């Protein structure tokens, strides 16, 4: 991938967004952010990102999954790589898998999952892997 990578972060945790922005901007990525799935979808419609970093649980426990499925249903957005960041495995361990049965076993339309808290080196390596570009 040539040029600066355009990354859209959709997460309602402002501290998490700010820390990811610092990490990504240090690598000269163009970073935009939204704090809800609806706001993020509007931003995607205005300008498609090269990569989407998406939280699972925002206003609802499945808001991130809902947006990922919505994007997958739109041919013009289907190819946007999605790096999903989540405390979902921890939450599932606490609440029990039956609380998430409605999304378990589905073919999740995401490229890769990272569990929160995110290690900065793992985040950058994942972006490099997904984008096919060298982080440098």
N, C-alpha and C positions, 0 to 999 in steps of 0.2 A: 504494500500500500504506500503510495507516494504522498508527500505533503503532510500537513498536520492532521492528525486524527480528530474527528469531531465526535465527542462523547457526550451523551445525554444521560444524566443521573436522575432517576426518579426514586425518591426516598423521602419519607416524612420526618426522618431524624436529622435535624439541621446539623448537629455535631458530626454525624457520620458523613453527610454531604460535604461539609467544609473540610474534613480531613481527607476525603477522596479527592476533592478539588485541588488541594495543596499538592498531593502526590502526583496527580495527573498533569497539572500545570507545570510542575518541575520538569516534566518530560516534553514540554511544549505542545501538549494536546490542547485542543479547543474544548472547553468544558462548559456545558450548560446544565441547569438543574431545574427540576420541578418537584413540588412536594405532594403531588397526588397523581393518580393514574389519569384523571380527566385533563389536568393541566399538561401532563406529559404527552398525552395523545394529541392535544392541540399543537404542541411544539413540534411533534413528529410530522404532523400535517403541513406545518409551515416550512420546515426544513428537516429532511431525513438525516439522522445521525449515521455515522459509520459504525457505531457501537452503542448499545443501550445497556446501562447498568441499572437494574431494576430490583427494588425491594419486594418481598412477598406481602408482608403484613403492614398495611397502612391504615386507612379508615376502616377497612374490613380485613379479616384474616386471610382473604384470598385476592385482594385487590391487584397485586402484581401478577398472579396467575391469570386473572380475568383480563388484564391488559395484554398479556402475552398471547392469550387465545384470540383476542380481538385483532391484534396485529397479524396473527397467522391467517385469519379469515380474509384479510385485505391483500390481494396479490401485490400491490405496490409496496407494502410494508413487510411482507413475508420473509424477505431475505435479510432483514436487519438482524445482525447477531445480538443475542441477549445474554448478558452475564447476570445471572440472578444471584443476589446477595440476600442472605436470610438467616434468621435465628430459628427457622422452621424446624430443623431436626431437634433442637433443644426444646422448643415449644411442643413438638409432637411427643417427645419423651415425657414432658410434664403433664400434658393433657390427655395423652393416650391416642393411639392411631385412629380410634373410632371417631374422634372429633374431626378428622380430616378425610374420612372415608369418601366423601364426594369428589375428592381430587386424587386420591390414591389410585395407582394403577393406570392413570391416564398417560397418554403420550404427551409429555410436557413440551411445549414449543419454545424451549430455551436451549442455548448452546452449551452453557456450563453453569454449575452452581458453586458458590462460595459461601461458607458459613461465617456468620458474624461472631466475634469481632474478626475483621479482615486484616491479615498480615500484609503490609504494603508490598513486600517482595512477591508474595503470591498473587496479589492483585495485578501488579505490573506484568508478571510472567503470564498470567491468564489472558490479559489484554493482548500481549504480544502473540500468544498462541492463536487467539481468535482472529486478530486482525492480520496475522501473517506478516507483521512488520517487526523490525528490530527496535527494542527500547534502548535508547542510548543517551 
